[in-house]
Amino acid sequence: MLLRKGSFNVLPTSSKKLSKRELDDLIARAKRDDKTLKAIEIPNQKISNTHFNQLLDAIEVNQTLTRIDISNNGLQDIGVCEVFNRLMISNNRFMRSIDVSLNGISLTSGKKISEYLSYHFHISSIKYNDTIGTTISESGLTTDKLFDKKAFTDTITHKIESKLNSNRQMLRFLNSETNRFECWRRKVKSLGSVLREHWGDRIVSMDFTGNEIQSLPDMAQSYTLLEEFLFSHNSLPEFPDFIGQLLALRVIDVSKNQIKNIPLELRSLLHLETLIVSDNQISHLPLFLATLPKLTFLAVARNPIDSFTEEIIEQSEEGGQELIKLLRERLQEYFTPPPDTQLPYRLSEDDKHLISMLKDQQAASPEDFSIFLPKKHITHSKKFVCRTLKPKCERKPTSIQKISDGIWCGMEDGSICHWDSRTFSLREIKAKVLPSAILEILEISAISEVWVAGYCNSVAVVPSRDHNGEFGSMEIFLDPQYSVVQCMIFVSLTNRVWIASGNSILSYCAQNKNLEGTVTMESPVLSLLYHQGMIWAGCGDGCIYVLKKSGGIHKTIKAASSMIFNLKAVGPYVWSSSNEDVIKVWIKPSNSDIHCIALVPVDGMELHLITPSSHGETMYCQSGVLKEGGTTYDVFEFSPTGRLLTVLETSHTKFITAMAWSRSPDRLWTADEGGVVCCHELKLGKKTMARLRQESLSPLVGLSQEDVPETEPVAVTGDLKKAWRVSRVPTDTERKLTLFRTHSAQ
């Protein structure tokens, strides 16, 4: 009854009930820690108490299982809790997936699952969905509702999902799928058993926000590629001794620790752009910070610093540009003072040593002297991997989105152009989906629907896949005062669609399309984001309002002096764009603390379109670049904390009005106000490069001109790190070409 899969055995996933002998054999193999047995899958078995107790004993001693599926076995809370108790005793670090759904469990089991995940970072999936049917009081067995089971709350569900997401991110790092190690709010006290010395050749970001860490092991000094040192909300008493050896550091966030001083070793960090030391015990700001050439963000709020005014110190939360300017002016005064003038500033021993060293340099070479350390310029790679889709849109595109296996582009006349994302061919034009311009296209994959909204007081709900070539839709009519829908988001945890219109946020049930609630703000809501269990609303007054699930305001952030156009999340970071010349990057290390961690300069643009990759590695932003032949609109690729990685040169000559990102394969889709829609290949291997060049340059011999697809020449440059094959369905033209070559060979 056991199936062999490779060199390992797994139990069949069918619902056929196993015999007593088969169960005995399975449990016996698990109990003797048979290394060829990697999974126990016994769903829908309704196993007896005897077999369940034997299974618990096997789980307690087994060290090699990777997957357990005991769903729909009537275990109840007591059984499921005991399973996780035995898993904690076994300390099996190979376990990856557990399914205990449909066992009549309640909030009690949810708390046990959350407790288990607090100490086991290797679990990537736990299925626990359940529906509590008739309660004890409803069945008439008792009238006391205290005996009724309490269903899973949004809070415990959010805790479980947050820990699972954290685990998945760490497993992605261990599987070499990313160079960013993130471990948020997991009560880690020591890193000696977490970090590995061989990570030094690839780790670029180390994020242990919200833990209980007091020191770092010496092995971390080998992480010479590290760019981000994020240890906010910990118990660090000081910077690590080797911090000055991590020369690639660009962002340091050690807010809410117990640090008392900023060491002189930081002066060697020539690439340091952001230093956040708020909420510590620092009493003095060293003058060497003024010599760092790239320092543009310095946050020192809520520290006992008396050498600057309280207003300047508190305003540093917004970036600290004024504080950095004052520091540099103060240091400069020591080199251009009137004779015999004593400056009234309190100096530390490090400050005196710095001034003495700089004066020696000034005396040795007065013409070349500068208080600033020399900048080290970083060259950014450029790629032109842009394919222009044909034909171009007849109307101005106002939104674009990847839906199922196609690309939907909303127009200013209310129609939608639908392209095949694999063959790049135009499938159809859905005319008059809305009576006016489309601003938002939202896919709800769980129910195979797409919600379309824009400049009207209705939302069109259409199927994500057309059935029998027919295109049908239904409409949700809003009240007349809601004349424009600025944005929409879907929260799968509560099965709600949040719609922003005017000063209101409307909450609709995705399943039955009923209005569940309304939140009224003081200014127009222009952007919405669901992040870390809360709704973020960017408004016309330049504020970001973080809302509780009840609709009340949890926190207000003054993010800009004018309207917040976009809110996007990439990993744990939130990007906000306005019509200012910077994009701000925010981080929420705790329920009560949200602070800015980086300023991303995007000069010369009045509106910044930003879109994240779903794997949380990159953020994309459109920008105009002035060249000899005119202005071209390129796309900048950033790291989550704002480091410019790549410039994607596009074919756009007009303002980019919409962007969307799609996975498998990784592609970026853009549309401009002239109707041009482009696809950017984001990862290239040898096979992909050869295919692109062949499609763009090679003629199709033996085919009529009508059969030849229209393509734009595609130039391919940049690093080729991964070879991968694009999955696509052959087009009719390709099938003809294959037949033609077959006949020619014969």
N, C-alpha and C positions, 0 to 999 in steps of 0.2 A: 504493500500500500504506500510505500515511500518512493518518491520520485528522485532520481539523481539529476542534479543540475550542476554541470561542470564536475568538480571534485567534491561538491557538498550536497547534503541531503536537505530537502525541505518537504514539509507536509503539503499535500495538495490543498488548494484553496477552495475546492468545491464544497458545497453544503452537505455532502453525503456524510452521514454520521458514522464515526469510526466504531469498530467493535471493541470490546473490552480488551482483547488480546493486542490489538493494534495500539490502543492507548497505553497499555502496560509496557509495550516495547518502546514506544516513543519516550515515555517518562523515564524508563530505565536508562536509555541512551543519554538523555539530558542529565540524569543524576550522576552518571559516571564520567561526565564532562567529555563526551565524545566530540572531538574537534571537527569531525566531518558534519556534525549537525549544527547548522547555523540558524535555523528558524523553527519555532513552534507555532504552527498555525492551526488552531482548532476552533474556528468560529461556528456558531450555531449547533454546538454539540450537547449542551445541557448536561455537562459532566457531573458525575455523582460526587458526594462529599468525600468519599474515599479517594477517588482519583484526584480531586482538587487538592486534598491535603498532601498527596504524593507529589503533585505538580509543584506545590509550594516548596517542599523539601528539595526538589530538583533545582528550582530557580535559585534557592539560597546558596547552593554549592557550585552551580555552573558558572564558568568564567569566559565562555566563548560564544554564547548566543548573541546574535545581532538583531533578531526580530522576534516579537511575541505578539500573536493575535489570538485573544480569548474573548472576542466580542460576542454579544448575544448569548451569554451562558447563564444568565440569571444570577450573577454573583452578588448583586446588591453592594451597598457601601462597605459592609464588613469584609467581603471577599476582595474587592478591589483594593481597599486600604492595606489588607494583608499582603497582596501581591507586591505593592510598592515597598512595604516594610521588608520583605524578603529580598527585593532587589537592592535596597540600601545595605542590607547585611552582606550580600554577595559582592558588592562593589565591582560588578562586571563593567569594565570600561569599553568593551566592544559593542555594547548594546546601542542601537541606533533608533529603532522604531518599536512603539508599543501601541496596541489597539485594545482599549477596554470599553468601547462604546456599546450602547444598547444593553447595559447590564442593570438598569434600574438605579443608577447612581445619582447622587445629589451633591450639594455644596460640600458635604463632608469629604467626599472623594476628591473634589476640586482642590481643597486645601492640602490634602495629602500629595496630590500630583505636583502642586506648586512647591511644596516642601522638598520633594524628591528632586525637582529640577534645580533647586537652589544649590545643591551639592554635586550635581552630575551635569557637566557641560558637554557631554558627548552625545546626548539625545537630540536627534533632529526632528522627530515626529512622534506626537502622542495624540491619538484619536480618542476623544472622550465624549463625543456628542451623544445626547440621550434625551429622551422625552419622558418626563414623569407623568404617568397617566392618572388614574384615580387614586387620590390620597386616602389615608386611613380614616380621616374624619368624614370624607365624602362617601366612603363605602359603608358607613354606619357602624363600624366596629368601635368607634369612640367619638365623642363629641368634642374632645379636647384637641384643638388644632396645634398644640405644642408638639404632638407626635408626628405631625406631617413633615415630609421631607422639604428642605429648602432647595429650590432650584439654583443652578449656577447663576451668579450675578455677573454683571458686566465687569466689575472690578476684578474678581478672581479670574475671569476669562482673559482679561487684558494682561494680568500678571503672568498667566501661563503662556500666552502667545508672545509676550515680550521676552520671556526667558528662552522660548524655543527659537525666536528670531536671533537672539544673541548666540545661542548654540550653533545655529546654522552658519552664522557669520564666522565663528571661530573654526568650524569644520571646513569652511571654504578656504580659510587661510592654511589649515593643516593639509588640505588637498592641493595646495599651490594654485588655487583658482584666483587668489587675490594676494596683494602684498600689505593689506591693512588688517591688523589684529585689533579687534574690538571686544571688550568685556565690560559691559555696563551693569552697575548695581547688582553685583553678585556676591557681595560681602567677602571678597578676597582679602586676606590679611598678609599673605606672604607670596612673593612671586618666584621663590626658589624652585618650587615644583611646577610652575606654569611655563616659564620662559625656557628656551633652548638656545645654546650657544650658536648652533649652525644656522639659526634664523638670520644671522647678521648679514648674509649675502643677498637678502631679499626684502626684509621688513622695512617699510617706509613710514608706517604710522602705528603708534602704540597708544591705544585708548583704553584706559582703566578708570574712566569716570565713575564716581559714586561707589567706591569700595572702601576698604579700611586699611590701606597699605601704609606702612610706616617707613619702609626703605626699599631700595632696589638692589638686586644682586649684582656683583661685579661683572658677571657675564654680559650684562647689557651694554658695557662699554665697547663691545665689539660690533654694535649695531651702527656702523658708520654711515649707512644709507638712510638712517632715520631722519624724517622731515617733520614729523608731528609728535610732540611729547604732551599727551593729554591726560593729566592726573588730577582733574578738578574733583572736589568733594572727597578727599582722602584724609590721611593723618600724617602727612609728610612733615617732619620737623625742620627740614632743610633741603636744598637742592642736592642731588647726588654728586659725589666728588668728581665723577667723570663727565659731568654735563658739558664741559668745555671741549671734550674730545669728539663730541657728536657734531662735526663741522657742517653737516648738511641740514641741521635743524632750521626750520622755517616758522613753526608755530609752537609756542609753549603756553600751556594753560594749567596753572597750578593754583587756581582760585579755591578758596575755602579749604585751606590746610592750616598748618601751624608754623609756617616759615617765618623767620625773623629777619633775614637779610638776603640781599641779592648778591651772589658772589662775583668777584672780578673775572672768574673763568668764562663768564658769558660773553666777554669782550671778543673772544675768538670766533664767535658765531656770526660770520659776515653775511649769511643769508637770512638772519632772523628778521622776520617781518612783524610778528605778533607776539607780545609778551603780556600775559594776563596773570596778575598776582593779587587780585582783589580778595577781600575777606581773609587776610592773614594778620601777622603781627609785625609787619615791616614798619620801621620808624624812620628810615632814611632812604632816599633815592640816590644811588651812586651816579656820579657825573659821567662814568664811562658809557652809560646808555645813550648819551648824546653823540658818541662816536660811531655807533652802529649805522652803517650807510643805508640799510633797507628797512629800518624800524619805522613802521607807519601806524602801528596800533599798540598803545600802552595803557592798560587798565590797572589802576592801583586803588580803586575805591574801597572805603571801609577798612583802611589801615591807619595806625596812629602816626601819620606823617605830618610834621609841623613846619617843614621848610617851604611849603606852598600853601596857598589859601585853600580853605575847605571846599570852596566852589570849584576850583580847578581840579582838585582831587576827585570830587564826586562826578564831575563832567567827563572824567577819563573813561567812564563806562561806555561812552559813545564813540570812543576811538582814541582819545587822548592826544589829538593833533596839537592842541594848544599847549599841553604839558610838554610834549617833545620839543616844541619850538622854544619854550622857556628854558628847558634844560640846555639846549644848544646855545642859546643866547648867554646863559649864565657861564658856561664853560668858555665861550669866546671872550668874555670879559677878562679872564685871567691872562689873556695874551694881548689885549689892547687896552690896558688900564692907564690912567695918568700916573706919572712917577710918584712913588712913595704913597700909593693909595692902598688901604686895606679894605678888601671887600667883606661885606657883613655876612657871608654865608658860612654855615657850619660844615666843615669838611671831615670826612672819615679818613682813616689811614690809607684806604684804597684810593680815595680822591686825591690825597696829597701825592701819593706815588704816581698816579696817572699824570697830574699836572707837571711834576718834575720830569717825567719821561718825555712828555710832549714838548717841554721847554728845551730839553736837550736836543730833540729832533729839530726844533725851530732854529736853534743856534747852529747846528751842523749844516742845515740846508734851508735857509730862510725862503728861497724862491719857490721851492717845491712843497713847503710845509702846508699841512691842512689838518685840522683837528679830526676830520673824518677818516675812517679806515677806507682803503681803496675798494671800490665796488667790484664784484666779480659778476660779469655779465653771463647770462645763460641764454644760449641760442635755442629757440623753439622750432621744432620740426614743422614742416608744412607738407600737406598732402592735398593733391587734387584727385579725388576719387568720386567725382560727381557725374551722375547720369541724368540727363534731362528727359522727362517722360513726354511722350507725344500722344495725341495733340495737346497743346496747352489749353488751359481753361479759357472759355470765352468771357467769363466774368471774373471779377476780382475774388480770389480765395480769401476767406476770413477765418477758417479753421481747418485743421487736418488731424486725422486720428487713424491709428492702426486698428481695424476691426476684423476679428477672425483672420482670414487669409487675404484680406484686401486692405486697401488704403482708401478712406473716405475723406473727400475734400469738400467742405461746405463753402458755398458761394454767397455773394452779396445779394443775389436774387432769390435765395431760398432753395436752390437746387443742390444736389450732391453728385460729384463725379466719383465713380467707383473704379479704382485700378486694381488689377491683380498684383499682389506684392511679390509674386514669384516670377511672373513672366513680363511684368511692367507694361502690360497691355490694358487699354481702357475697356472695362467690361460693360458699363452702362452709365447713363446719366439719369439720376432720379430727379425728376422735375417737380418743382414746387412742393418740396417736403414741408417748407414753411412759407408763409406769404411774404417774408422779408428776409434780411440777411441772417445767416447762421453764425452764431458766436461760439456755441459749445456742442461737442459731440461726445457723448459718454456711453461707454459700453458696460453692460452688466452681464458678464459672461455666465453667471450662475443660472440666469433665466433666459439666456440667448436673446437679449433685447438691447437696443440702442436708443438712448434718449437724445433728442435733438432740440435745441432751444436757441433763441436769438432775439431779434427786435420785434417781439410780439408777446402777447399775454397768454401763450399756449406752449405746451411742450409736446412734440411729436414722438411717439413711441413706436419704433419700427423693429422688425426682426433682424437679428444680426446676420442671418443666412436666408436668402430668398428661397421660397419653396415653389417648385415647378415653374420657375421663371417669373412668378408673380410677386409684386411688391405691394404690400399692404401696410397700413399704419393706423394707429389710434391717437387721439389727442387728449391731453390733460389741460383743461382750461383753468387759468388762474383768474383771480379777481381783477377787475378792470384797472385798479391802481398799479398792478404789476405789469407795466408795459414793456419792460426789457429784462431779459434774464442774462445777467453778467457772467455767471459761472455756475457749475454743478459739480458735485462730488458724490461718490457712492461709498457708504460705510458698510462693509460686509458683515461686521460684527453685530450690528443692529438691523441689518437689511433695510437701511434708510437711504434715500436720495436727498441731499441737502441742496437747495436751489437758492441762489442769491439774486434778488430783484429789488432795486431801489435801496431803501434802508432796511429791508427785511430779509430774513433767512427762513425759508420754508422747509419743513421736514415732511417728506412723503414716504409712505411704505412702498417699497419697490414691487412687492407682490400684488397688492390689491389697489395700488395707486391712490390711496386715501391720504388726505392731509392730516398729519399727526400733531403738528405744532408749529408755532411761529415765534421767531425771536426778532425783536425790533432794535436796531442800532441807531446811534445818533447821527451817523453819516452814511453815504452810499457804500455798500459792500461790493468790492470789485474783484475779490479773489477769495477762494476757500481752500482749505487744506485739512485733511485728517492726519494727525501725526501724534504718536505716543498716547493714544486714547483720548485725544481732545481735538476739538474743531478750532482751527486758526482762521481768523477772518481779517483780511487786509482791506482797509477802508479808505475813503476819500480824504479823511483828516490826517493821513500819514501814520495812523496807529495800527498796530496789530493787536486784535483782541483774541485771547485764548479763552474758549468757552468750555464750561462744564457740560456734562451730558444732560443736565437739567435746563441748559440754555443760559444760565447765569455766567457773568464774566469772572473767570478765574484770575486773569492777569492782563494788564494793559501795557503794551510796549510802544513807546514813541520811536518809530523806526525811521521816519523821514519827515521832511518839511512839507511834503505834498502827497499825492495819491499813491497808494500801494497797488501796483498793477498786477504783480505776479507773486505767488507763494508756491514754492516747490520744495520737496524734501528729497535729499539724496543721502541714504544711510541715516545717521542720527542728526544730520544737519538740515536746517531750514534756510533757504535762500529767499530773500525779498528784493524785488526790484521796483523802482519808482522812476520818475523823470529826472532824478539826480544823476550825477556822473559816477556813482558807485553802486554796486550791489552788496548788500550786507548778508553775512552768514551768521546764523544764530544757532545756539546749542541750548538744550534743556536738560542739564545734568540732574535736576531734582524737580519735585512737584512745585516747589516755591521759587526756583531760580531759573531764569532764562536770560542769557546774556549774549552779546555780540562777540564773535570770535575772530572775524576777519572782514576786511573791506576789499572788495574786488573792483578795481578801477576799470570802467568802460567809458572812455572819453568820447565826446562828440555825438552821443546818441541820446535821444529824448525818450525812448521807450525800449526796454530791454526784454526780449522774449527769452525765456529760459525753460529748458526741459531736461529732466534727469533720465539717466539710464536706470532700468529696473534692477540691475544688480548692485546699485549703490556705489559705483566706482567713479563715475564721471557726471559732470553737468555741462550742458551746452548752452551757449548764448550767442545771439546774432549781433553783428556789429558792422558798421560801415567803414570801408577802407578806401581812402582817396589814392587813386593811381593815375598814371599818365593819361590813360584813355578815358578817365572818369571815375566815378565811385562804384566800387563793387562791394557787395554785401556778403561777407564771409561769416563763418561760424567758429567760435572759439570753444575749445574743449578744455575744461578745468577739472582739477581734482576736487574732492568734496569740500576742502577748506580753502579753495580759491587759487591754487597754483596753476598758471597757464601751462597746459601740456602740449597742445597741438592747435594749429590754425588750419581749418578745413577750407580750402579755397573752393568757392562755389561758382556756378554759372549765372548767378543772379546779378542783374544790373539795376534792379529796383528793390525797394524796401521789402524785406522778408516779413510777411504778415502771419505766418503760422509755422510751427515746428512740431514734430512728433518723433518718438523713438520706438523702434520695434526690435524684438529679440528673435534669435534663431532663424536667420543670421542677424548679427547686430547691424542695424541700419538706421540712419537718420533721414527723415523726410522733411523737406522744406517747401514752402510756396511763397511767391512774392506777389505784389499788387499788380504785376503785369500778367498774371495767369500762368507763370512758369512753375512747374512742380519738379523738384529734383530729389533723387535718391543718392545717399552717400554711403558707400561701403566702408564700414568702420574697422573691420579686421580683414587682412589680406594674407593669403598664402600663395604658393606658387601656382596651384591649380586655379584659384580664383583669378589671379592676375592674368594667367594665360587665357582663361575664358573671357574676361573683360576685353582683352586686346583683340581676341578673335572675333568677338561680337561687334566690336567697333570698327575694325579695319578690314576683315576678310570678306570678300564677296561670296554670295551663295551661288555657286556655279550650277547651271542647269535649271534654275527656277526663273519664272517670269518676274517682271518688275513688280507686279501686284503682290507677289508672295514674299518679297523682300521686306522685312520689318524696318521701320525707320528708327535709326539709332544715332546717338551723338558720339563722336570720338571720345574715348575715355583714356585719360592719362593716369598712370599708376605710379606713385612714388611713396617713399617712406619706409620705415622698418617693417620687415616681414617676419613676424615673430611666431605666428601660428599658421599651420597649414590646415585648412578646413574646407569642406565641400558644401556648396550651397544646395539645399534641398529644393527642388522645383519640379513642377509637372511639365513634361515636354509640350511645346506648343504644336499646332497643326503644321506650321512651317518646319519645325525641327523633325516632325514625323516624315514629312515629304522629303526632307533632305536625307534622312536615314534610308528611306526606300530608294532614293535616287542613287546613293552611294552603293547600296547593296546590288542594285541592278547593274551599275557600272562595273563593279568588281566581277560580276558573273560574265 
